[in-house]
Amino acid sequence: MPLPAKIHPYLVSFIKLDFVEQNMATGLYGLGRQSLQLGLSYLQKVDAISIAREEILRLASETDQSVALSVWGNMGPTILQFEQSPIPVLVYLRVGTVMSLVNTATGLAFSAYMPAKLIEGMLKSEPLRFGGSEETAKMPWDRVEEALIDVRRRGLSRAVSLTVQGLNAFGAPVFNHSSQVTMAVTITGPDSHFDADWDSPIAKLARDCANTISARIGYRE
């Protein structure tokens, strides 16, 4: 029996159950209402933070670098978890630390995908954030926007001795099922042990880690 003939009875059953529907104009099949409902039910049960923590632990282990997981809080990008590497670093980021919007890889990873008006307005409070300053607060928006465009183009942010001399970092955004940036993965380390080239293995692993989390919590490009 030809393969299509074997599949057809299953399609008929799935259509009756609303798991599959057929476009009458094109004849093509797609997901039905019940399939979509199942997908939504799964997303409601997904523990995004637990998934992200699992993946950043793997990244820290693979690279021997420090890795931070951040979420967006009322003051901006906020450290939720920080995995310290065996390689000594010049700064230890505590849970609850709020990062500069434009002077840190973490902040840039969020700011590039948040509403521009929101970020522009929040720049006024930059001195209150780690890595922020009065100069940052007064930074012309066109200069900020140029940096954010670069982040979106690469899907990755970078801070090379920007906030702390001798410390490099990559930041990668995590998106949820609604295509909204919901977390950021930041990998950081001393420049003597951290290849900050855009095409470095560390850059790829950071991006892959964030992409894996995004996929696991329901994001689809």
ChimeraX attribute file (.defattr): number of C-alpha atoms within 10 A of each C-alpha:
attribute: neighborCount
match mode: 1-to-1
recipient: residues
	/A:1	5
	/A:2	6
	/A:3	7
	/A:4	8
	/A:5	9
	/A:6	10
	/A:7	10
	/A:8	11
	/A:9	11
	/A:10	12
	/A:11	16
	/A:12	13
	/A:13	12
	/A:14	17
	/A:15	19
	/A:16	12
	/A:17	14
	/A:18	15
	/A:19	18
	/A:20	20
	/A:21	20
	/A:22	14
	/A:23	9
	/A:24	8
	/A:25	6
	/A:26	7
	/A:27	9
	/A:28	9
	/A:29	13
	/A:30	13
	/A:31	14
	/A:32	17
	/A:33	15
	/A:34	15
	/A:35	17
	/A:36	14
	/A:37	12
	/A:38	11
	/A:39	12
	/A:40	13
	/A:41	11
	/A:42	12
	/A:43	16
	/A:44	10
	/A:45	9
	/A:46	13
	/A:47	11
	/A:48	19
	/A:49	17
	/A:50	10
	/A:51	15
	/A:52	25
	/A:53	19
	/A:54	12
	/A:55	19
	/A:56	25
	/A:57	16
	/A:58	14
	/A:59	23
	/A:60	21
	/A:61	15
	/A:62	11
	/A:63	16
	/A:64	19
	/A:65	23
	/A:66	26
	/A:67	28
	/A:68	25
	/A:69	28
	/A:70	31
	/A:71	22
	/A:72	17
	/A:73	12
	/A:74	8
	/A:75	15
	/A:76	22
	/A:77	27
	/A:78	26
	/A:79	24
	/A:80	21
	/A:81	21
	/A:82	21
	/A:83	20
	/A:84	18
	/A:85	17
	/A:86	11
	/A:87	12
	/A:88	12
	/A:89	16
	/A:90	11
	/A:91	10
	/A:92	11
	/A:93	18
	/A:94	13
	/A:95	14
	/A:96	14
	/A:97	16
	/A:98	27
	/A:99	25
	/A:100	29
	/A:101	30
	/A:102	28
	/A:103	24
	/A:104	27
	/A:105	30
	/A:106	34
	/A:107	27
	/A:108	31
	/A:109	30
	/A:110	29
	/A:111	27
	/A:112	27
	/A:113	19
	/A:114	15
	/A:115	10
	/A:116	15
	/A:117	8
	/A:118	10
	/A:119	19
	/A:120	17
	/A:121	10
	/A:122	14
	/A:123	22
	/A:124	15
	/A:125	17
	/A:126	24
	/A:127	15
	/A:128	15
	/A:129	20
	/A:130	18
	/A:131	19
	/A:132	21
	/A:133	18
	/A:134	13
	/A:135	10
	/A:136	19
	/A:137	21
	/A:138	11
	/A:139	15
	/A:140	11
	/A:141	14
	/A:142	9
	/A:143	9
	/A:144	21
	/A:145	16
	/A:146	11
	/A:147	18
	/A:148	23
	/A:149	13
	/A:150	15
	/A:151	23
	/A:152	16
	/A:153	11
	/A:154	12
	/A:155	16
	/A:156	26
	/A:157	29
	/A:158	27
	/A:159	20
	/A:160	20
	/A:161	15
	/A:162	16
	/A:163	17
	/A:164	15
	/A:165	11
	/A:166	15
	/A:167	21
	/A:168	24
	/A:169	29
	/A:170	28
	/A:171	31
	/A:172	31
	/A:173	32
	/A:174	28
	/A:175	23
	/A:176	19
	/A:177	17
	/A:178	10
	/A:179	14
	/A:180	13
	/A:181	20
	/A:182	19
	/A:183	28
	/A:184	29
	/A:185	31
	/A:186	30
	/A:187	32
	/A:188	27
	/A:189	25
	/A:190	23
	/A:191	16
	/A:192	9
	/A:193	13
	/A:194	21
	/A:195	16
	/A:196	21
	/A:197	12
	/A:198	14
	/A:199	9
	/A:200	11
	/A:201	14
	/A:202	22
	/A:203	23
	/A:204	14
	/A:205	16
	/A:206	25
	/A:207	23
	/A:208	15
	/A:209	21
	/A:210	27
	/A:211	19
	/A:212	16
	/A:213	27
	/A:214	25
	/A:215	15
	/A:216	18
	/A:217	22
	/A:218	18
	/A:219	17
	/A:220	13
	/A:221	7
